Amino acid sequence: MLAKAFNLLDLAVEWITILLTGVLVVIVSANVFARYVLNTGILWAEELSRLIFVWVVFLGAHVALTRGAHVSMTFITDRLPEKALNVVRVIGTLAVIVFLAVVAWSGYELVARTVRFGRTTPILGISAGWGYASVPISALLMVTHVIRNLVSGKMNAPSRDSASTDHPDEGAGA
């Protein structure tokens, strides 16, 4: 039941990322058209596209993690015996959890400080915290995914017996 809820969350994040990417393409294209064909720019387009881009990047990091698509260097781990490899995967996964927790906390502090000081975007007039909020939210999404994989035993790399690495089952970052 809980696994299904997390899978739906991952799917929702993926679709939100796709939707935001589409909106970003439309806004940037419209602004380019307006600037070079109509000789006028859309005043808010650059600011909004920058905000959306930040969200696409950070949510996209979560999507890449769920698909096991982050780059990994395995020239050392490929030479380890299976037991040592499992230990290294657990240690690496724990290091990723700590890193993501620090990123989430630091991101939260940045958002809180930005909101507290009342910093707003120059054109849209919205809190600058909206852009910064992508950092703790995506880090929390990623840490929940990594913890799920740690608990379920699906830590990052497919087994050495796996013939296909096109779509690894799950990624954890070890």
C-alpha positions in Angstrom: 0.0 0.0 0.0 2.7 2.5 1.0 4.9 1.4 -2.0 2.0 2.1 -4.3 1.6 5.6 -2.8 5.3 6.3 -3.3 5.2 5.0 -6.8 2.3 7.4 -7.5 4.2 10.2 -6.0 7.2 9.4 -8.2 4.9 9.3 -11.2 3.3 12.7 -10.3 6.7 14.3 -9.9 7.7 13.0 -13.3 4.5 14.3 -15.0 4.9 17.7 -13.2 8.5 17.9 -14.5 7.3 17.1 -18.0 4.5 19.7 -17.8 6.9 22.3 -16.5 9.3 21.6 -19.2 6.5 22.0 -21.8 5.5 25.3 -20.2 9.1 26.4 -20.2 9.5 25.7 -23.9 6.3 27.6 -24.7 7.3 30.7 -22.7 10.9 30.8 -24.1 9.6 30.3 -27.6 7.0 33.0 -27.3 9.5 35.4 -25.9 12.0 34.7 -28.7 9.2 35.2 -31.3 8.1 38.4 -29.6 11.7 39.7 -29.3 12.9 38.9 -32.8 9.8 39.1 -34.9 7.6 41.6 -33.1 10.6 43.6 -31.8 9.3 43.6 -28.2 9.9 41.1 -25.4 7.5 39.6 -22.9 8.5 41.4 -19.7 7.8 38.6 -17.3 8.9 35.7 -19.5 12.6 35.6 -18.6 11.9 35.7 -14.9 9.2 33.1 -15.0 11.3 30.8 -17.3 14.2 31.1 -14.9 11.9 30.1 -12.0 10.5 27.1 -13.9 13.9 26.0 -15.1 15.1 25.8 -11.5 12.2 23.5 -10.6 12.7 21.4 -13.7 16.4 20.9 -12.8 15.7 19.8 -9.2 12.6 17.8 -9.9 14.4 16.2 -12.8 17.2 15.1 -10.5 14.6 13.2 -8.6 13.2 11.7 -11.8 16.7 10.6 -12.8 17.3 9.1 -9.4 14.0 7.0 -9.6 15.1 5.8 -13.0 18.6 4.9 -11.9 19.9 7.4 -14.5 22.5 9.3 -12.5 26.1 8.8 -13.6 28.0 6.3 -11.6 31.7 5.4 -11.8 32.1 1.7 -11.2 35.7 1.0 -12.1 36.5 0.2 -8.4 33.3 -1.5 -7.4 33.3 -3.7 -10.4 36.4 -5.4 -9.0 35.0 -6.0 -5.5 33.7 -9.3 -4.3 29.9 -9.4 -3.8 30.0 -9.1 0.0 32.4 -6.1 -0.1 30.2 -4.6 -2.9 27.1 -4.8 -0.7 28.9 -3.1 2.2 30.1 -0.3 -0.2 26.6 0.1 -1.5 25.2 0.5 2.0 27.9 3.0 3.0 27.4 4.9 -0.2 23.6 4.9 0.2 24.0 6.2 3.8 26.4 8.9 2.6 23.8 10.0 0.0 21.1 10.1 2.7 23.3 12.4 4.8 24.2 14.6 1.9 20.5 14.9 0.8 19.5 15.7 4.4 22.0 18.5 4.6 20.8 19.8 1.2 17.2 19.7 2.4 18.0 21.5 5.6 20.1 24.1 4.0 17.5 24.6 1.3 14.8 25.0 4.0 16.9 27.6 5.8 17.4 29.5 2.6 13.7 29.6 1.9 12.9 30.6 5.5 15.5 33.4 5.4 14.3 34.6 2.0 10.6 34.7 3.2 11.6 36.3 6.5 13.4 39.1 4.7 10.6 39.6 2.3 12.7 39.2 -0.8 10.5 39.3 -4.0 11.2 38.9 -7.6 11.6 42.2 -9.5 8.9 41.7 -12.2 6.5 39.1 -10.9 6.5 40.4 -7.4 6.3 37.0 -5.8 8.5 35.7 -3.0 11.9 34.6 -4.2 11.4 31.6 -1.9 9.3 30.0 -4.5 12.4 29.3 -6.6 14.5 28.2 -3.7 11.8 25.9 -2.4 12.7 23.5 -5.2 15.9 22.6 -3.3 14.5 21.2 -0.1 11.4 19.7 -1.8 13.5 17.8 -4.3 16.1 16.7 -1.7 13.3 15.4 0.5 11.8 13.5 -2.4 15.1 12.0 -3.2 15.9 11.1 0.4 12.6 9.3 0.7 13.4 7.4 -2.4 16.9 6.4 -1.3 15.6 5.3 2.1 12.9 3.2 0.5 15.6 1.5 -1.6 17.8 1.0 1.4 14.9 -0.6 3.4 13.8 -2.8 0.4 17.4 -3.8 -0.5 17.3 -2.2 -3.9 20.5 -0.1 -3.7 21.5 1.5 -7.0 23.2 -0.8 -9.4 21.7 -3.8 -11.0 23.2 -7.1 -10.0 26.3 -8.2 -11.9 24.3 -11.0 -13.4 21.9 -8.5 -15.1 22.5 -8.5 -18.8 20.6 -5.3 -19.6 21.4 -2.0 -17.9 19.2 0.2 -20.0 16.6 0.5 -17.3 17.9 -0.5 -13.9 15.2 -1.4 -11.4 15.9 1.5 -8.9 18.6 4.0 -8.2 20.0 5.0 -4.8 23.2 6.8 -5.6 25.8 4.5 -4.0 
